[in-house]
Amino acid sequence: MRVSLKDVAERAGVSIKTVSNVVNNYPHVTPAMRARVQAAIDELGYRPNLTARHLRKGRTGIIALAVPELGNPYFAELAGAVIDAAVEHELTVLLDHTRGERRQEILVSQGFRARVIDGLILSPLELEAEDLKGRSDDVPLVLLGEREYDLPYDHIAIDNVAAARCAVRHLLGRGRTRIAYLGARTDSANRPAHLRLAGWREELAAANVPAPDNLVVPVGGWDRDDGARAMAELLDSGVRPDAVFAFNDLIAIGAMRVLHERGLRVPWDVAVVGFDDIAEGRFGSVTLTTISPDKQAIATMAVASLLRSLSGDTEPGGRELTAEFSLVERESTLGRR
């Protein structure tokens, strides 16, 4: 049988209102009274009815997180971080994946679950600014990732250009000068692949190191097999890099497999740096040096941004919020200097 506020009040010898004040952490309850009520709560095992509490505020207590692919370890880890951040505010997270398709991202952003959720955190790949300009849904929206939008929604990302430059600078510091970039795309120029490619070019230029086009390999996706195909294509073309900077860890892992199959040793023959710091990169036969975005900070800022919007404390035009990143050095770059 579910324990009620009335049960707690009777055990503590206080009013139901006093128990409610303690449960809702109202500040005007005396320490002695708070301890008395808390003792009764602990003894009876009372758990607040969060659904009723949220409904009294006109909310559901549910927020949504929509990402391109939950099977991608980066997004799975990010989802875990968002759930952890949401729990701190007694919120439940509804997960959705858009497959990175524009049609699905539009559907999600336009509020097809508006009656269910209090806010939406969306990490888009194909969504365009024009798709959001006519947004009629009033559910608060926070955008994640490296797509660049000039819209009235908070946007949270790391500095991809700076992160790419950090990765390339590390490879240059290891004595590498023929650094390939795996992960270019041929679509619009505000995509994350282009930002990281821009960082690759900028850092090589700053070091007066050539950045020929034949070291840039496009991919059709972001998975291990895409990295394997890109690495094989580069080697089959007769180009022999001494280092690889990959758009993400999955591409890097696929590339490392092909290097092994071709008899090229990582890191001695070819050093490799990935991006995302997924768990898989820590446990390969050669562990992967990578750029590590602060996923916990991204998640915390996203949830805080939604709560800020729900409180009515919003600034016109949205905010650009930047999370930190770091370079994690592992075995894939620990060869020659």
Residue, then its C-alpha position, 0 to 999 in steps of 0.5 A: m500500500r502506498v504511503s501518503l502524506k497523511d500517513v507521514a503527518e500522523r507518524a510525525g504528529v504534524s499537519i499534512k501541510t507541514v509534511s508538504n513543506v518539508v517534501n518540497n524543501y520550503p525554507h521556512v521550516t525549522p531544522a527541528m521540525r524538518a528532522r522530525v518529519q524526515a525521520a517519519i519519511d525515512e521510517l515509513g519509506y514515503r516517496p513523493n508522487l512526482t507526477a502529481r507534483h509536476l501536474r500541479k505546476g502544469r508540467t509533465g516532468i518529462i523532457a525529450l532528447a532526440v539524437p541522430e543514432l542511439g547506436n552510436p556510442y557517443f550519442a549513447e554516452l551523451a544520452g546517459a549524461v543527459i539522463d543523469a543531469a535530468v534526474e537531479h531535477e526530478l525529470t524523466v527523459l524520453l529518448d528518440h533517434t532521428r537517423g539523421e534524417r531531415r524529415q524526422e528532425i523537422l517532425v521532432s522539432q515541430g512538436f509532434r510530442a508537445r503534449v507529452i514533454d516539457g522541453l526538447i533537447l535536439s542534436p540535428l545533422e540535416l535540419e536547416a535554419e529555415d526549418l525552425k524559423g516557422r516553428s509554431d510549437d512553444v515547447p522550449l528547445v535546446l540545440l546540441g552539436e556543431r551545426e551553426y544556427d542563428l536562431p532564438y534557441d540556446h545552442i550548446a557545442i564545443d569549439n570544433v575548429a579549436a579541437a581539430r587544431c589541437a588534434v593536428r598540433h599534437l600530431l605535428g608535435r609527434g613529428r608527423t607531416r603527412i596528416a590525412y583527414l578522414g571524414a569530409r562531406t560534400d554537403s553544406a559548409n556549416r556541418p561539423a565535418h567542415l568545421r573540423l576540416a577547417g581546423w585541420r587546414e588552419e593548423l597545418a597552415a600555421a605550421n607551414v605544412p602542406a595540406p594537399d587535397n589528396l589527403v582529405v577523404p570524404v565519407g558517406g557516414w560516421d561508422r567504423d565501416d566508413g572509416a575502413r573504406a576511407m582508409a583503404e581508398l586513401l592507401d589504394s590511391g598511392v598516398r601514404p600518410d604518416a598520420v590520420f585525424a578522423f572525424n570521430d572515433l568510429i572512423a578512426i577505429g575502422a581506419m586502424r583496422v585497415l592499417h593493421e590489415r595492410g601491415l602498417r603499424v599504429p603508431w609507428d608507421v601511422a599515428v591516429v587521432g579520433f574525436d569523441d572519446i568513446a569507451e571503445g577507444r580505450f580497450g582496443s589492442v592499440t588504444l586511441t588518442t582522441i579529442s574528448p568533449d565534456k559530455q557531462a557539461i554539455a548535458t548539464m548545460a542543456v538541462a539547465s537551459l530547458l529549466r531556464s526557459l520553463s521558468g520564463d527567464t529567457e533572453p531574445g535571440g538565444r545563447e551560444l554556450t560552449a563546453e570544454f574539450s581536452l586531448v586524451e593521449r593514448e597509444s595510437t600516437l605514442g610512437r616516434r617524435 
